[in-house]
């Protein structure tokens, strides 16, 4: 949207932003929804993660897929940016690299909708803090 010149323009901008952020801010029962974390550190943004997060938020909403899309810092996979972590309900998280709009579309259609693995998975080689305290 261009410059805001009227109150109606401001309301329209508010509604657009609210619909985009509502998909990112659902938090009452995130474990029952698809959760997507998009790496948004400086190197990630330079590689296109801003476009990736916007595409994911828009497409998931268009396709009526209940999901929580959030941003996170560097995941440590700078060589494969933009990177995203996708967690389906009841499953372990999977990290995908080189996620442009085409790859994001494939992840939505094949992995999120049908549970099919797609190319671009980065093996996780770390443990969470919770894992080390058990």
N, C-alpha and C positions, 0 to 999 in steps of 0.2 A: 504494500500500500504506500502511496506517496505521502505528501504532507497532510497533516490533520488540519482541516480548515473549518470544520463545523462540529457541532456536538454529535451529530449522527456519524461522522467519520471516526470520532473518538470511541463511540459505542461499538461501532463495527470492528475497530482495531482491538478493543477490549474483548469482544466475543471471540474473535479469531485466536487471540493469545490464550484465552481461557480454555478453549477447546483443545489447543495444542498441549498446554501444560496439564490439563486434567488427566490425560493419558499417562503422563510422567509422574503424577503425584498420588495415584491410588495407593493407599497404604494400609487399609484396615485388614485385609486378608491377602497379602501379596503371595503367600505360599500356595494359594489356590489358583493363581494366575501365572501366565508366562511372565518371566522376569528377564529383562534385557538391560545389561549395563554396557554403556558405550564409553570407551576410553576417550577422555577429553582433555588430556594434557596438551601442552603447546605443540609437541611434535605430532600428536594425533590430529589436532585441529588443522595443522599445516598439511596433513596428508588427506584431509577430507572428512574427518569424523563429524563435523557440524552438519554437512550435507547428509551423512549417513543417519544421524540421530533424527533429523527432521523428516527424512524419508520414512524411517521405521515408524515414527509416531503417526505420521499421516496415513501410511498404508495400513497399519494395524487398525486404526480407527475406521478407515474406509471399508475394510474387510470384516468389521465387527468381531475382531479378536480381542478378548479381554487380556490386557497386558499392562505391565508396569515398565516403563522405559525411563531409565535414569542415567545420569552421567557419573563417571568415576574418574579418578586420576589415572596416571600411567600404570598399565598392567605389566610393563617390562618387556613388551614385544614390539619395540619401536620399528624393527625391521619389517613388521607385517601390518603396520597401521593402514587404515583404521581397523581396530580390533573391537570385538563385542563379545560379551559373555551372555549366553542364553541358558536359562534354567527353566525347564518344563516342570509342571507340578509333579512332585514325587521322583524326580530324576536328578542326577548329578549335573552340575553346570558344565557346559561345553564352550570353549573359546574358539572363535572363528577369526581368521586374519584376512587382510586385504578386502574388507567389506565395503565395496562401493554399492551404488544403487542396484546394479544387476545382481550382485551376490546377495544383497539384502533381500531382494525379491525371491531369489531361489531359497534362501533360508526360511522365509515366511511360508512359502508354498510347500516345500518338501519337508523341512525339519519340523517347523512349528505345527503345520496343519496335519502332516501325515507321519511324522516320526521317523522319516528317512534321513540317514546321515548324508551330508553333502561334503564335497571337497573343501578344504580350507581350515580344517580343525587343527588347532595348535595343542599339542599334548601339554597338560598341566604338570609342571614339575615343582610344585610348591605345596606346602601344607598350611592350612589355616591355623590361627592361634588356638581355636577350639580343638583342633585335632591334636595339638601337642600337649594340651593340658589334661587329656583323658588318660 
